[in-house]
Amino acid sequence: MSLESKSKDQPAQTIGIMLIDGFSMMSITTMINPFRSANRELNAKAFKWEFLTLDDQPVTASDGFEAKPTCLLYTSPSPRDR
Protein backbone atom coordinates (compact mmCIF):
# COMPACT_ATOMS: atom_id res chain seq x y z
CA MET A 1 0.00 0.00 0.00
CA SER A 2 1.41 3.37 -0.93
CA LEU A 3 1.06 6.30 1.42
CA GLU A 4 -0.95 8.18 -1.19
CA SER A 5 -3.58 5.42 -1.29
CA LYS A 6 -4.18 5.52 2.46
CA SER A 7 -7.53 7.21 3.10
CA LYS A 8 -8.20 9.07 6.33
CA ASP A 9 -11.39 7.03 6.63
CA GLN A 10 -9.57 3.70 6.67
CA PRO A 11 -8.64 2.17 10.04
CA ALA A 12 -5.02 2.44 11.11
CA GLN A 13 -2.65 -0.42 10.41
CA THR A 14 -1.63 -1.84 13.80
CA ILE A 15 1.94 -3.01 14.37
CA GLY A 16 2.60 -5.29 17.33
CA ILE A 17 6.04 -4.89 18.93
CA MET A 18 7.15 -7.67 21.27
CA LEU A 19 9.27 -6.38 24.14
CA ILE A 20 11.56 -8.68 26.14
CA ASP A 21 13.70 -7.97 29.19
CA GLY A 22 16.83 -6.08 28.20
CA PHE A 23 15.39 -4.68 24.97
CA SER A 24 17.07 -1.62 23.47
CA MET A 25 15.13 1.66 23.58
CA MET A 26 17.16 2.79 20.56
CA SER A 27 15.84 -0.15 18.55
CA ILE A 28 12.23 0.59 19.51
CA THR A 29 12.64 4.28 18.64
CA THR A 30 14.22 3.39 15.31
CA MET A 31 11.34 1.03 14.54
CA ILE A 32 8.54 3.46 15.47
CA ASN A 33 9.86 6.71 13.96
CA PRO A 34 9.09 5.86 10.30
CA PHE A 35 5.45 5.20 11.25
CA ARG A 36 5.26 8.42 13.26
CA SER A 37 6.71 10.32 10.29
CA ALA A 38 4.22 8.73 7.90
CA ASN A 39 1.33 9.71 10.19
CA ARG A 40 2.62 13.28 10.32
CA GLU A 41 3.09 13.49 6.54
CA LEU A 42 -0.37 12.06 5.91
CA ASN A 43 -1.90 14.21 8.62
CA ALA A 44 -3.72 11.05 9.70
CA LYS A 45 -3.33 8.10 12.04
CA ALA A 46 -2.50 5.63 9.29
CA PHE A 47 -0.31 3.54 11.58
CA LYS A 48 -0.45 2.70 15.26
CA TRP A 49 1.56 0.34 17.39
CA GLU A 50 1.01 -1.80 20.44
CA PHE A 51 3.62 -3.11 22.86
CA LEU A 52 3.33 -6.73 23.90
CA THR A 53 5.26 -8.91 26.36
CA LEU A 54 5.39 -12.69 26.59
CA ASP A 55 3.59 -12.84 29.96
CA ASP A 56 1.63 -9.56 29.77
CA GLN A 57 3.83 -8.15 32.57
CA PRO A 58 6.14 -5.10 32.46
CA VAL A 59 9.68 -5.65 31.19
CA THR A 60 12.84 -3.64 31.76
CA ALA A 61 14.86 -2.11 28.93
CA SER A 62 18.65 -2.25 28.88
CA ASP A 63 18.74 1.31 30.28
CA GLY A 64 16.49 0.44 33.24
CA PHE A 65 13.27 1.90 31.80
CA GLU A 66 10.24 -0.22 32.74
CA ALA A 67 7.79 -0.68 29.89
CA LYS A 68 4.25 -1.96 30.33
CA PRO A 69 2.40 -3.75 27.55
CA THR A 70 -0.30 -1.70 25.85
CA CYS A 71 -2.08 -4.79 24.54
CA LEU A 72 -2.38 -8.27 25.99
CA LEU A 73 -0.65 -10.90 23.90
CA TYR A 74 -3.49 -13.41 23.84
CA THR A 75 -6.19 -10.84 23.20
CA SER A 76 -4.41 -8.85 20.50
CA PRO A 77 -6.35 -8.61 17.25
CA SER A 78 -5.21 -10.90 14.48
CA PRO A 79 -5.70 -10.22 10.76
CA ARG A 80 -8.32 -13.00 10.73
CA ASP A 81 -10.45 -11.07 13.25
CA ARG A 82 -10.75 -7.93 11.11
For each residue, the residues with C-beta under 8 A, 3 or more apart:
1: 5 6
2: 5 6
3: 6 38 41 42 46
4:
5: 1 2
6: 1 2 3 10 42 44 46
7: 10
8: 42 43 44
9:
10: 6 7 46
11:
12: 45 46 47 48
13: 46 47 48
14: 47 48 49 50 77
15: 35 47 48 49 50
16: 49 50 52 71 76
17: 28 31 32 49 50 51 52
18: 52 53 54
19: 23 28 51 52 53 59 61 67 69
20: 23 53 54 59
21: 59 60
22: 60 61 62
23: 19 20 27 28 59 61 62 67
24: 27 28 61 62
25: 28 29 61 62 63 65
26: 29 30
27: 23 24 30 31
28: 17 19 23 24 25 31 32 61
29: 25 26 32 33
30: 26 27 33
31: 17 27 28 34
32: 17 28 29 35 36 49
33: 29 30 36 37
34: 31 37 38
35: 15 32 38 39 47 48 49
36: 32 33 39 40
37: 33 34 40 41
38: 3 34 35 41 42 46 47
39: 35 36 42 44 45 46 47
40: 36 37 43
41: 3 37 38
42: 3 6 8 38 39 46
43: 8 40
44: 6 8 39
45: 12 39 48
46: 3 6 10 12 13 38 39 42
47: 12 13 14 15 35 38 39
48: 12 13 14 15 35 45
49: 14 15 16 17 32 35
50: 14 15 16 17 69 70 71 76
51: 17 19 67 68 69 70 71
52: 16 17 18 19 56 69 70 71 72 73 76
53: 18 19 20 56 57 58 59 67 69 73
54: 18 20 73
55: 73
56: 52 53 69 72 73 74
57: 53 69
58: 53 66 67 68 69
59: 19 20 21 23 53 66 67
60: 21 22 64 65 66 67
61: 19 22 23 24 25 28 64 65 66 67
62: 22 23 24 25
63: 25
64: 60 61
65: 25 60 61
66: 58 59 60 61
67: 19 23 51 53 58 59 60 61
68: 51 58
69: 19 50 51 52 53 56 57 58 72 73
70: 50 51 52
71: 16 50 51 52 75 76
72: 52 56 69 75 76
73: 52 53 54 55 56 69 76
74: 56
75: 71 72
76: 16 50 52 71 72 73
77: 14 81 82
78: 81 82
79: 82
80:
81: 77 78
82: 77 78 79
